[in-house]
């Protein structure tokens, strides 16, 4: 009796952890696509003093064309 209850609790915990992990991944992907749709960079920098600033600017100019 005790072992079956313990096994059921372990299964529930496993499912909750899996759902949380999938939710975090989904939220991250949605956030990424929203920022990309708004024309923002993936790094989130303002590009002042950024070593990759020129590549950000080139991508923005291509997207506007």
mmCIF file as Biopython writes it, N, C-alpha, C and O atoms, coordinates in Angstrom:
data_model
#
loop_
_atom_site.group_PDB
_atom_site.id
_atom_site.type_symbol
_atom_site.label_atom_id
_atom_site.label_alt_id
_atom_site.label_comp_id
_atom_site.label_asym_id
_atom_site.label_entity_id
_atom_site.label_seq_id
_atom_site.pdbx_PDB_ins_code
_atom_site.Cartn_x
_atom_site.Cartn_y
_atom_site.Cartn_z
_atom_site.occupancy
_atom_site.B_iso_or_equiv
_atom_site.auth_seq_id
_atom_site.auth_asym_id
_atom_site.pdbx_PDB_model_num
ATOM 1   N N  . UNK A ? 1  ? 0.824  -1.187 0.000   1.0 0.0 1  A 1 
ATOM 2   C CA . UNK A ? 1  ? 0.000  0.000  0.000   1.0 0.0 1  A 1 
ATOM 3   C C  . UNK A ? 1  ? 0.874  1.259  0.000   1.0 0.0 1  A 1 
ATOM 4   O O  . UNK A ? 1  ? 0.667  2.162  -0.811  1.0 0.0 1  A 1 
ATOM 5   N N  . UNK A ? 2  ? 1.842  1.315  0.904   1.0 0.0 2  A 1 
ATOM 6   C CA . UNK A ? 2  ? 2.706  2.482  1.031   1.0 0.0 2  A 1 
ATOM 7   C C  . UNK A ? 2  ? 3.545  2.692  -0.230  1.0 0.0 2  A 1 
ATOM 8   O O  . UNK A ? 2  ? 3.736  3.821  -0.681  1.0 0.0 2  A 1 
ATOM 9   N N  . UNK A ? 3  ? 4.041  1.587  -0.790  1.0 0.0 3  A 1 
ATOM 10  C CA . UNK A ? 3  ? 4.900  1.699  -1.975  1.0 0.0 3  A 1 
ATOM 11  C C  . UNK A ? 3  ? 4.115  2.152  -3.201  1.0 0.0 3  A 1 
ATOM 12  O O  . UNK A ? 3  ? 4.648  2.900  -4.021  1.0 0.0 3  A 1 
ATOM 13  N N  . UNK A ? 4  ? 2.879  1.726  -3.347  1.0 0.0 4  A 1 
ATOM 14  C CA . UNK A ? 4  ? 2.071  2.166  -4.484  1.0 0.0 4  A 1 
ATOM 15  C C  . UNK A ? 4  ? 1.724  3.649  -4.348  1.0 0.0 4  A 1 
ATOM 16  O O  . UNK A ? 4  ? 1.668  4.363  -5.349  1.0 0.0 4  A 1 
ATOM 17  N N  . UNK A ? 5  ? 1.494  4.113  -3.136  1.0 0.0 5  A 1 
ATOM 18  C CA . UNK A ? 5  ? 1.222  5.527  -2.901  1.0 0.0 5  A 1 
ATOM 19  C C  . UNK A ? 5  ? 2.470  6.362  -3.198  1.0 0.0 5  A 1 
ATOM 20  O O  . UNK A ? 5  ? 2.382  7.436  -3.795  1.0 0.0 5  A 1 
ATOM 21  N N  . UNK A ? 6  ? 3.613  5.865  -2.783  1.0 0.0 6  A 1 
ATOM 22  C CA . UNK A ? 6  ? 4.879  6.538  -3.038  1.0 0.0 6  A 1 
ATOM 23  C C  . UNK A ? 6  ? 5.174  6.584  -4.536  1.0 0.0 6  A 1 
ATOM 24  O O  . UNK A ? 6  ? 5.679  7.587  -5.041  1.0 0.0 6  A 1 
ATOM 25  N N  . UNK A ? 7  ? 4.864  5.516  -5.236  1.0 0.0 7  A 1 
ATOM 26  C CA . UNK A ? 7  ? 5.068  5.461  -6.679  1.0 0.0 7  A 1 
ATOM 27  C C  . UNK A ? 7  ? 4.150  6.451  -7.395  1.0 0.0 7  A 1 
ATOM 28  O O  . UNK A ? 7  ? 4.576  7.113  -8.341  1.0 0.0 7  A 1 
ATOM 29  N N  . UNK A ? 8  ? 2.916  6.558  -6.960  1.0 0.0 8  A 1 
ATOM 30  C CA . UNK A ? 8  ? 1.972  7.498  -7.570  1.0 0.0 8  A 1 
ATOM 31  C C  . UNK A ? 8  ? 2.432  8.935  -7.342  1.0 0.0 8  A 1 
ATOM 32  O O  . UNK A ? 8  ? 2.338  9.768  -8.243  1.0 0.0 8  A 1 
ATOM 33  N N  . UNK A ? 9  ? 2.925  9.224  -6.149  1.0 0.0 9  A 1 
ATOM 34  C CA . UNK A ? 9  ? 3.408  10.572 -5.858  1.0 0.0 9  A 1 
ATOM 35  C C  . UNK A ? 9  ? 4.621  10.899 -6.728  1.0 0.0 9  A 1 
ATOM 36  O O  . UNK A ? 9  ? 4.755  12.026 -7.204  1.0 0.0 9  A 1 
ATOM 37  N N  . UNK A ? 10 ? 5.495  9.933  -6.935  1.0 0.0 10 A 1 
ATOM 38  C CA . UNK A ? 10 ? 6.656  10.141 -7.796  1.0 0.0 10 A 1 
ATOM 39  C C  . UNK A ? 10 ? 6.254  10.406 -9.232  1.0 0.0 10 A 1 
ATOM 40  O O  . UNK A ? 10 ? 6.882  11.216 -9.913  1.0 0.0 10 A 1 
ATOM 41  N N  . UNK A ? 11 ? 5.223  9.736  -9.695  1.0 0.0 11 A 1 
ATOM 42  C CA . UNK A ? 11 ? 4.719  9.937  -11.051 1.0 0.0 11 A 1 
ATOM 43  C C  . UNK A ? 11 ? 4.140  11.338 -11.201 1.0 0.0 11 A 1 
ATOM 44  O O  . UNK A ? 11 ? 4.372  12.006 -12.209 1.0 0.0 11 A 1 
ATOM 45  N N  . UNK A ? 12 ? 3.394  11.778 -10.206 1.0 0.0 12 A 1 
ATOM 46  C CA . UNK A ? 12 ? 2.801  13.113 -10.254 1.0 0.0 12 A 1 
ATOM 47  C C  . UNK A ? 12 ? 3.901  14.172 -10.274 1.0 0.0 12 A 1 
ATOM 48  O O  . UNK A ? 12 ? 3.821  15.132 -11.040 1.0 0.0 12 A 1 
ATOM 49  N N  . UNK A ? 13 ? 4.912  14.006 -9.450  1.0 0.0 13 A 1 
ATOM 50  C CA . UNK A ? 13 ? 6.018  14.958 -9.418  1.0 0.0 13 A 1 
ATOM 51  C C  . UNK A ? 13 ? 6.746  14.980 -10.760 1.0 0.0 13 A 1 
ATOM 52  O O  . UNK A ? 13 ? 7.120  16.049 -11.241 1.0 0.0 13 A 1 
ATOM 53  N N  . UNK A ? 14 ? 6.946  13.844 -11.350 1.0 0.0 14 A 1 
ATOM 54  C CA . UNK A ? 14 ? 7.610  13.758 -12.652 1.0 0.0 14 A 1 
ATOM 55  C C  . UNK A ? 14 ? 6.800  14.492 -13.725 1.0 0.0 14 A 1 
ATOM 56  O O  . UNK A ? 14 ? 7.367  15.216 -14.543 1.0 0.0 14 A 1 
ATOM 57  N N  . UNK A ? 15 ? 5.500  14.309 -13.721 1.0 0.0 15 A 1 
ATOM 58  C CA . UNK A ? 15 ? 4.635  14.973 -14.702 1.0 0.0 15 A 1 
ATOM 59  C C  . UNK A ? 15 ? 4.668  16.483 -14.487 1.0 0.0 15 A 1 
ATOM 60  O O  . UNK A ? 15 ? 4.751  17.237 -15.456 1.0 0.0 15 A 1 
ATOM 61  N N  . UNK A ? 16 ? 4.604  16.935 -13.252 1.0 0.0 16 A 1 
ATOM 62  C CA . UNK A ? 16 ? 4.624  18.371 -12.961 1.0 0.0 16 A 1 
ATOM 63  C C  . UNK A ? 16 ? 5.950  18.991 -13.424 1.0 0.0 16 A 1 
ATOM 64  O O  . UNK A ? 16 ? 5.959  20.074 -14.010 1.0 0.0 16 A 1 
ATOM 65  N N  . UNK A ? 17 ? 7.051  18.314 -13.165 1.0 0.0 17 A 1 
ATOM 66  C CA . UNK A ? 17 ? 8.359  18.821 -13.593 1.0 0.0 17 A 1 
ATOM 67  C C  . UNK A ? 17 ? 8.441  18.865 -15.121 1.0 0.0 17 A 1 
ATOM 68  O O  . UNK A ? 17 ? 8.964  19.828 -15.680 1.0 0.0 17 A 1 
ATOM 69  N N  . UNK A ? 18 ? 7.940  17.854 -15.789 1.0 0.0 18 A 1 
ATOM 70  C CA . UNK A ? 18 ? 7.966  17.824 -17.255 1.0 0.0 18 A 1 
ATOM 71  C C  . UNK A ? 18 ? 7.118  18.947 -17.841 1.0 0.0 18 A 1 
ATOM 72  O O  . UNK A ? 18 ? 7.537  19.599 -18.797 1.0 0.0 18 A 1 
ATOM 73  N N  . UNK A ? 19 ? 5.935  19.180 -17.285 1.0 0.0 19 A 1 
ATOM 74  C CA . UNK A ? 19 ? 5.059  20.249 -17.770 1.0 0.0 19 A 1 
ATOM 75  C C  . UNK A ? 19 ? 5.717  21.606 -17.547 1.0 0.0 19 A 1 
ATOM 76  O O  . UNK A ? 19 ? 5.642  22.478 -18.413 1.0 0.0 19 A 1 
ATOM 77  N N  . UNK A ? 20 ? 6.358  21.794 -16.401 1.0 0.0 20 A 1 
ATOM 78  C CA . UNK A ? 20 ? 7.045  23.055 -16.116 1.0 0.0 20 A 1 
ATOM 79  C C  . UNK A ? 20 ? 8.196  23.280 -17.095 1.0 0.0 20 A 1 
ATOM 80  O O  . UNK A ? 20 ? 8.388  24.394 -17.582 1.0 0.0 20 A 1 
ATOM 81  N N  . UNK A ? 21 ? 8.956  22.234 -17.382 1.0 0.0 21 A 1 
ATOM 82  C CA . UNK A ? 21 ? 10.081 22.356 -18.313 1.0 0.0 21 A 1 
ATOM 83  C C  . UNK A ? 21 ? 9.594  22.709 -19.717 1.0 0.0 21 A 1 
ATOM 84  O O  . UNK A ? 21 ? 10.181 23.568 -20.374 1.0 0.0 21 A 1 
ATOM 85  N N  . UNK A ? 22 ? 8.550  22.070 -20.174 1.0 0.0 22 A 1 
ATOM 86  C CA . UNK A ? 22 ? 7.989  22.367 -21.497 1.0 0.0 22 A 1 
ATOM 87  C C  . UNK A ? 22 ? 7.446  23.794 -21.525 1.0 0.0 22 A 1 
ATOM 88  O O  . UNK A ? 22 ? 7.584  24.489 -22.532 1.0 0.0 22 A 1 
ATOM 89  N N  . UNK A ? 23 ? 6.838  24.228 -20.444 1.0 0.0 23 A 1 
ATOM 90  C CA . UNK A ? 23 ? 6.317  25.591 -20.358 1.0 0.0 23 A 1 
ATOM 91  C C  . UNK A ? 23 ? 7.417  26.635 -20.434 1.0 0.0 23 A 1 
ATOM 92  O O  . UNK A ? 23 ? 7.256  27.662 -21.093 1.0 0.0 23 A 1 
ATOM 93  N N  . UNK A ? 24 ? 8.530  26.383 -19.766 1.0 0.0 24 A 1 
ATOM 94  C CA . UNK A ? 24 ? 9.655  27.315 -19.801 1.0 0.0 24 A 1 
ATOM 95  C C  . UNK A ? 24 ? 10.232 27.408 -21.206 1.0 0.0 24 A 1 
ATOM 96  O O  . UNK A ? 24 ? 10.536 28.503 -21.679 1.0 0.0 24 A 1 
ATOM 97  N N  . UNK A ? 25 ? 10.385 26.282 -21.869 1.0 0.0 25 A 1 
ATOM 98  C CA . UNK A ? 25 ? 10.908 26.280 -23.236 1.0 0.0 25 A 1 
ATOM 99  C C  . UNK A ? 25 ? 9.942  27.002 -24.175 1.0 0.0 25 A 1 
ATOM 100 O O  . UNK A ? 25 ? 10.371 27.797 -25.011 1.0 0.0 25 A 1 
ATOM 101 N N  . UNK A ? 26 ? 8.663  26.736 -24.045 1.0 0.0 26 A 1 
ATOM 102 C CA . UNK A ? 26 ? 7.666  27.391 -24.897 1.0 0.0 26 A 1 
ATOM 103 C C  . UNK A ? 26 ? 7.655  28.901 -24.668 1.0 0.0 26 A 1 
ATOM 104 O O  . UNK A ? 26 ? 7.584  29.669 -25.627 1.0 0.0 26 A 1 
ATOM 105 N N  . UNK A ? 27 ? 7.724  29.332 -23.411 1.0 0.0 27 A 1 
ATOM 106 C CA . UNK A ? 27 ? 7.735  30.760 -23.105 1.0 0.0 27 A 1 
ATOM 107 C C  . UNK A ? 27 ? 8.975  31.435 -23.676 1.0 0.0 27 A 1 
ATOM 108 O O  . UNK A ? 27 ? 8.898  32.559 -24.172 1.0 0.0 27 A 1 
ATOM 109 N N  . UNK A ? 28 ? 10.106 30.762 -23.609 1.0 0.0 28 A 1 
ATOM 110 C CA . UNK A ? 28 ? 11.341 31.315 -24.152 1.0 0.0 28 A 1 
ATOM 111 C C  . UNK A ? 28 ? 11.252 31.468 -25.669 1.0 0.0 28 A 1 
ATOM 112 O O  . UNK A ? 28 ? 11.666 32.490 -26.216 1.0 0.0 28 A 1 
ATOM 113 N N  . UNK A ? 29 ? 10.720 30.466 -26.340 1.0 0.0 29 A 1 
ATOM 114 C CA . UNK A ? 29 ? 10.571 30.548 -27.798 1.0 0.0 29 A 1 
ATOM 115 C C  . UNK A ? 29 ? 9.595  31.640 -28.207 1.0 0.0 29 A 1 
ATOM 116 O O  . UNK A ? 29 ? 9.859  32.375 -29.158 1.0 0.0 29 A 1 
ATOM 117 N N  . UNK A ? 30 ? 8.482  31.759 -27.511 1.0 0.0 30 A 1 
ATOM 118 C CA . UNK A ? 30 ? 7.500  32.792 -27.810 1.0 0.0 30 A 1 
ATOM 119 C C  . UNK A ? 30 ? 8.111  34.170 -27.607 1.0 0.0 30 A 1 
ATOM 120 O O  . UNK A ? 30 ? 7.929  35.061 -28.436 1.0 0.0 30 A 1 
ATOM 121 N N  . UNK A ? 31 ? 8.841  34.348 -26.499 1.0 0.0 31 A 1 
ATOM 122 C CA . UNK A ? 31 ? 9.502  35.618 -26.219 1.0 0.0 31 A 1 
ATOM 123 C C  . UNK A ? 31 ? 10.491 35.966 -27.328 1.0 0.0 31 A 1 
ATOM 124 O O  . UNK A ? 31 ? 10.568 37.116 -27.760 1.0 0.0 31 A 1 
ATOM 125 N N  . UNK A ? 32 ? 11.244 34.972 -27.785 1.0 0.0 32 A 1 
ATOM 126 C CA . UNK A ? 32 ? 12.218 35.194 -28.858 1.0 0.0 32 A 1 
ATOM 127 C C  . UNK A ? 32 ? 11.526 35.641 -30.148 1.0 0.0 32 A 1 
ATOM 128 O O  . UNK A ? 32 ? 11.968 36.595 -30.788 1.0 0.0 32 A 1 
ATOM 129 N N  . UNK A ? 33 ? 10.457 34.965 -30.530 1.0 0.0 33 A 1 
ATOM 130 C CA . UNK A ? 33 ? 9.771  35.302 -31.773 1.0 0.0 33 A 1 
ATOM 131 C C  . UNK A ? 33 ? 9.091  36.663 -31.688 1.0 0.0 33 A 1 
ATOM 132 O O  . UNK A ? 33 ? 9.045  37.384 -32.685 1.0 0.0 33 A 1 
ATOM 133 N N  . UNK A ? 34 ? 8.562  37.031 -30.527 1.0 0.0 34 A 1 
ATOM 134 C CA . UNK A ? 34 ? 7.942  38.344 -30.366 1.0 0.0 34 A 1 
ATOM 135 C C  . UNK A ? 34 ? 8.989  39.440 -30.525 1.0 0.0 34 A 1 
ATOM 136 O O  . UNK A ? 34 ? 8.758  40.431 -31.217 1.0 0.0 34 A 1 
ATOM 137 N N  . UNK A ? 35 ? 10.146 39.258 -29.876 1.0 0.0 35 A 1 
ATOM 138 C CA . UNK A ? 35 ? 11.212 40.261 -29.990 1.0 0.0 35 A 1 
ATOM 139 C C  . UNK A ? 35 ? 11.706 40.365 -31.434 1.0 0.0 35 A 1 
ATOM 140 O O  . UNK A ? 35 ? 11.980 41.463 -31.919 1.0 0.0 35 A 1 
ATOM 141 N N  . UNK A ? 36 ? 11.818 39.237 -32.115 1.0 0.0 36 A 1 
ATOM 142 C CA . UNK A ? 36 ? 12.282 39.250 -33.508 1.0 0.0 36 A 1 
ATOM 143 C C  . UNK A ? 36 ? 11.255 39.962 -34.393 1.0 0.0 36 A 1 
ATOM 144 O O  . UNK A ? 36 ? 11.633 40.711 -35.294 1.0 0.0 36 A 1 
ATOM 145 N N  . UNK A ? 37 ? 9.986  39.740 -34.149 1.0 0.0 37 A 1 
ATOM 146 C CA . UNK A ? 37 ? 8.920  40.377 -34.920 1.0 0.0 37 A 1 
ATOM 147 C C  . UNK A ? 37 ? 8.940  41.895 -34.711 1.0 0.0 37 A 1 
ATOM 148 O O  . UNK A ? 37 ? 8.603  42.656 -35.618 1.0 0.0 37 A 1 
ATOM 149 N N  . UNK A ? 38 ? 9.337  42.328 -33.508 1.0 0.0 38 A 1 
ATOM 150 C CA . UNK A ? 38 ? 9.416  43.755 -33.201 1.0 0.0 38 A 1 
ATOM 151 C C  . UNK A ? 38 ? 10.694 44.383 -33.748 1.0 0.0 38 A 1 
ATOM 152 O O  . UNK A ? 38 ? 10.871 45.598 -33.655 1.0 0.0 38 A 1 
ATOM 153 N N  . UNK A ? 39 ? 11.587 43.575 -34.317 1.0 0.0 39 A 1 
ATOM 154 C CA . UNK A ? 39 ? 12.822 44.080 -34.904 1.0 0.0 39 A 1 
ATOM 155 C C  . UNK A ? 39 ? 13.936 44.264 -33.901 1.0 0.0 39 A 1 
ATOM 156 O O  . UNK A ? 39 ? 14.928 44.933 -34.193 1.0 0.0 39 A 1 
ATOM 157 N N  . UNK A ? 40 ? 13.791 43.687 -32.731 1.0 0.0 40 A 1 
ATOM 158 C CA . UNK A ? 40 ? 14.831 43.820 -31.709 1.0 0.0 40 A 1 
ATOM 159 C C  . UNK A ? 40 ? 15.863 42.721 -31.892 1.0 0.0 40 A 1 
ATOM 160 O O  . UNK A ? 40 ? 15.583 41.685 -32.494 1.0 0.0 40 A 1 
ATOM 161 N N  . UNK A ? 41 ? 17.066 42.959 -31.365 1.0 0.0 41 A 1 
ATOM 162 C CA . UNK A ? 41 ? 18.132 41.984 -31.494 1.0 0.0 41 A 1 
ATOM 163 C C  . UNK A ? 41 ? 17.959 40.870 -30.475 1.0 0.0 41 A 1 
ATOM 164 O O  . UNK A ? 41 ? 17.221 41.018 -29.501 1.0 0.0 41 A 1 
ATOM 165 N N  . UNK A ? 42 ? 18.627 39.776 -30.698 1.0 0.0 42 A 1 
ATOM 166 C CA . UNK A ? 42 ? 18.549 38.656 -29.775 1.0 0.0 42 A 1 
ATOM 167 C C  . UNK A ? 42 ? 19.302 38.887 -28.488 1.0 0.0 42 A 1 
ATOM 168 O O  . UNK A ? 42 ? 18.961 38.320 -27.450 1.0 0.0 42 A 1 
ATOM 169 N N  . UNK A ? 43 ? 20.337 39.725 -28.551 1.0 0.0 43 A 1 
ATOM 170 C CA . UNK A ? 43 ? 21.154 39.958 -27.360 1.0 0.0 43 A 1 
ATOM 171 C C  . UNK A ? 43 ? 20.518 40.993 -26.444 1.0 0.0 43 A 1 
ATOM 172 O O  . UNK A ? 43 ? 20.849 41.047 -25.260 1.0 0.0 43 A 1 
ATOM 173 N N  . UNK A ? 44 ? 19.618 41.810 -26.964 1.0 0.0 44 A 1 
ATOM 174 C CA . UNK A ? 44 ? 18.945 42.796 -26.144 1.0 0.0 44 A 1 
ATOM 175 C C  . UNK A ? 44 ? 19.761 44.050 -25.883 1.0 0.0 44 A 1 
ATOM 176 O O  . UNK A ? 44 ? 19.352 44.903 -25.094 1.0 0.0 44 A 1 
ATOM 177 N N  . UNK A ? 45 ? 20.907 44.172 -26.533 1.0 0.0 45 A 1 
ATOM 178 C CA . UNK A ? 45 ? 21.748 45.344 -26.294 1.0 0.0 45 A 1 
ATOM 179 C C  . UNK A ? 45 ? 21.259 46.517 -27.131 1.0 0.0 45 A 1 
ATOM 180 O O  . UNK A ? 45 ? 20.520 46.357 -28.102 1.0 0.0 45 A 1 
ATOM 181 N N  . UNK A ? 46 ? 21.692 47.679 -26.725 1.0 0.0 46 A 1 
ATOM 182 C CA . UNK A ? 46 ? 21.346 48.877 -27.469 1.0 0.0 46 A 1 
ATOM 183 C C  . UNK A ? 46 ? 22.326 49.142 -28.594 1.0 0.0 46 A 1 
ATOM 184 O O  . UNK A ? 46 ? 22.172 50.123 -29.321 1.0 0.0 46 A 1 
ATOM 185 N N  . UNK A ? 47 ? 23.298 48.320 -28.752 1.0 0.0 47 A 1 
ATOM 186 C CA . UNK A ? 47 ? 24.307 48.378 -29.804 1.0 0.0 47 A 1 
ATOM 187 C C  . UNK A ? 47 ? 25.293 49.520 -29.634 1.0 0.0 47 A 1 
ATOM 188 O O  . UNK A ? 47 ? 26.062 49.795 -30.556 1.0 0.0 47 A 1 
ATOM 189 N N  . UNK A ? 48 ? 25.302 50.193 -28.497 1.0 0.0 48 A 1 
ATOM 190 C CA . UNK A ? 48 ? 26.317 51.220 -28.295 1.0 0.0 48 A 1 
ATOM 191 C C  . UNK A ? 48 ? 27.543 50.552 -27.687 1.0 0.0 48 A 1 
ATOM 192 O O  . UNK A ? 48 ? 27.515 50.100 -26.542 1.0 0.0 48 A 1 
ATOM 193 N N  . UNK A ? 49 ? 28.604 50.497 -28.456 1.0 0.0 49 A 1 
ATOM 194 C CA . UNK A ? 49 ? 29.827 49.861 -27.985 1.0 0.0 49 A 1 
ATOM 195 C C  . UNK A ? 49 ? 29.817 48.350 -28.132 1.0 0.0 49 A 1 
ATOM 196 O O  . UNK A ? 49 ? 30.681 47.666 -27.583 1.0 0.0 49 A 1 
ATOM 197 N N  . UNK A ? 50 ? 28.868 47.835 -28.850 1.0 0.0 50 A 1 
ATOM 198 C CA . UNK A ? 50 ? 28.743 46.388 -29.037 1.0 0.0 50 A 1 
ATOM 199 C C  . UNK A ? 50 ? 29.678 45.951 -30.167 1.0 0.0 50 A 1 
ATOM 200 O O  . UNK A ? 50 ? 29.732 46.597 -31.213 1.0 0.0 50 A 1 
ATOM 201 N N  . UNK A ? 51 ? 30.402 44.871 -29.960 1.0 0.0 51 A 1 
ATOM 202 C CA . UNK A ? 51 ? 31.306 44.392 -30.999 1.0 0.0 51 A 1 
ATOM 203 C C  . UNK A ? 51 ? 30.533 43.869 -32.214 1.0 0.0 51 A 1 
ATOM 204 O O  . UNK A ? 51 ? 31.071 43.850 -33.321 1.0 0.0 51 A 1 
ATOM 205 N N  . UNK A ? 52 ? 29.298 43.453 -32.024 1.0 0.0 52 A 1 
ATOM 206 C CA . UNK A ? 52 ? 28.485 42.952 -33.130 1.0 0.0 52 A 1 
ATOM 207 C C  . UNK A ? 52 ? 27.506 43.980 -33.651 1.0 0.0 52 A 1 
ATOM 208 O O  . UNK A ? 52 ? 26.551 43.633 -34.346 1.0 0.0 52 A 1 
ATOM 209 N N  . UNK A ? 53 ? 27.732 45.245 -33.323 1.0 0.0 53 A 1 
ATOM 210 C CA . UNK A ? 53 ? 26.809 46.316 -33.679 1.0 0.0 53 A 1 
ATOM 211 C C  . UNK A ? 53 ? 26.577 46.395 -35.187 1.0 0.0 53 A 1 
ATOM 212 O O  . UNK A ? 53 ? 25.439 46.559 -35.628 1.0 0.0 53 A 1 
ATOM 213 N N  . UNK A ? 54 ? 27.626 46.281 -35.971 1.0 0.0 54 A 1 
ATOM 214 C CA . UNK A ? 54 ? 27.469 46.414 -37.423 1.0 0.0 54 A 1 
ATOM 215 C C  . UNK A ? 54 ? 26.598 45.308 -37.985 1.0 0.0 54 A 1 
ATOM 216 O O  . UNK A ? 54 ? 25.823 45.548 -38.911 1.0 0.0 54 A 1 
ATOM 217 N N  . UNK A ? 55 ? 26.705 44.118 -37.453 1.0 0.0 55 A 1 
ATOM 218 C CA . UNK A ? 55 ? 25.877 43.022 -37.966 1.0 0.0 55 A 1 
ATOM 219 C C  . UNK A ? 55 ? 24.414 43.239 -37.602 1.0 0.0 55 A 1 
ATOM 220 O O  . UNK A ? 55 ? 23.528 42.868 -38.372 1.0 0.0 55 A 1 
ATOM 221 N N  . UNK A ? 56 ? 24.145 43.836 -36.437 1.0 0.0 56 A 1 
ATOM 222 C CA . UNK A ? 56 ? 22.765 44.146 -36.059 1.0 0.0 56 A 1 
ATOM 223 C C  . UNK A ? 56 ? 22.184 45.184 -37.009 1.0 0.0 56 A 1 
ATOM 224 O O  . UNK A ? 56 ? 21.049 45.050 -37.467 1.0 0.0 56 A 1 
ATOM 225 N N  . UNK A ? 57 ? 22.965 46.218 -37.302 1.0 0.0 57 A 1 
ATOM 226 C CA . UNK A ? 57 ? 22.498 47.286 -38.167 1.0 0.0 57 A 1 
ATOM 227 C C  . UNK A ? 57 ? 22.218 46.764 -39.575 1.0 0.0 57 A 1 
ATOM 228 O O  . UNK A ? 57 ? 21.216 47.132 -40.187 1.0 0.0 57 A 1 
ATOM 229 N N  . UNK A ? 58 ? 23.104 45.905 -40.091 1.0 0.0 58 A 1 
ATOM 230 C CA . UNK A ? 58 ? 22.922 45.359 -41.440 1.0 0.0 58 A 1 
ATOM 231 C C  . UNK A ? 58 ? 21.641 44.540 -41.522 1.0 0.0 58 A 1 
ATOM 232 O O  . UNK A ? 58 ? 20.904 44.632 -42.505 1.0 0.0 58 A 1 
ATOM 233 N N  . UNK A ? 59 ? 21.374 43.744 -40.499 1.0 0.0 59 A 1 
ATOM 234 C CA . UNK A ? 59 ? 20.152 42.942 -40.501 1.0 0.0 59 A 1 
ATOM 235 C C  . UNK A ? 59 ? 18.916 43.824 -40.447 1.0 0.0 59 A 1 
ATOM 236 O O  . UNK A ? 59 ? 17.927 43.538 -41.122 1.0 0.0 59 A 1 
ATOM 237 N N  . UNK A ? 60 ? 18.953 44.888 -39.659 1.0 0.0 60 A 1 
ATOM 238 C CA . UNK A ? 60 ? 17.806 45.800 -39.576 1.0 0.0 60 A 1 
ATOM 239 C C  . UNK A ? 60 ? 17.566 46.483 -40.905 1.0 0.0 60 A 1 
ATOM 240 O O  . UNK A ? 60 ? 16.418 46.646 -41.319 1.0 0.0 60 A 1 
ATOM 241 N N  . UNK A ? 61 ? 18.648 46.891 -41.593 1.0 0.0 61 A 1 
ATOM 242 C CA . UNK A ? 61 ? 18.494 47.560 -42.882 1.0 0.0 61 A 1 
ATOM 243 C C  . UNK A ? 61 ? 17.929 46.605 -43.927 1.0 0.0 61 A 1 
ATOM 244 O O  . UNK A ? 61 ? 17.107 47.013 -44.748 1.0 0.0 61 A 1 
ATOM 245 N N  . UNK A ? 62 ? 18.348 45.356 -43.915 1.0 0.0 62 A 1 
ATOM 246 C CA . UNK A ? 62 ? 17.815 44.370 -44.857 1.0 0.0 62 A 1 
ATOM 247 C C  . UNK A ? 62 ? 16.342 44.097 -44.577 1.0 0.0 62 A 1 
ATOM 248 O O  . UNK A ? 62 ? 15.556 43.900 -45.504 1.0 0.0 62 A 1 
ATOM 249 N N  . UNK A ? 63 ? 15.973 44.087 -43.317 1.0 0.0 63 A 1 
ATOM 250 C CA . UNK A ? 63 ? 14.583 43.808 -42.938 1.0 0.0 63 A 1 
ATOM 251 C C  . UNK A ? 63 ? 13.660 44.945 -43.372 1.0 0.0 63 A 1 
ATOM 252 O O  . UNK A ? 63 ? 12.495 44.715 -43.696 1.0 0.0 63 A 1 
ATOM 253 N N  . UNK A ? 64 ? 14.183 46.169 -43.378 1.0 0.0 64 A 1 
ATOM 254 C CA . UNK A ? 64 ? 13.361 47.317 -43.766 1.0 0.0 64 A 1 
ATOM 255 C C  . UNK A ? 64 ? 13.102 47.373 -45.268 1.0 0.0 64 A 1 
ATOM 256 O O  . UNK A ? 64 ? 12.103 47.944 -45.706 1.0 0.0 64 A 1 
ATOM 257 N N  . UNK A ? 65 ? 14.007 46.776 -46.067 1.0 0.0 65 A 1 
ATOM 258 C CA . UNK A ? 65 ? 13.881 46.813 -47.530 1.0 0.0 65 A 1 
ATOM 259 C C  . UNK A ? 65 ? 12.828 45.922 -48.028 1.0 0.0 65 A 1 
ATOM 260 O O  . UNK A ? 65 ? 12.604 45.846 -49.237 1.0 0.0 65 A 1 
#
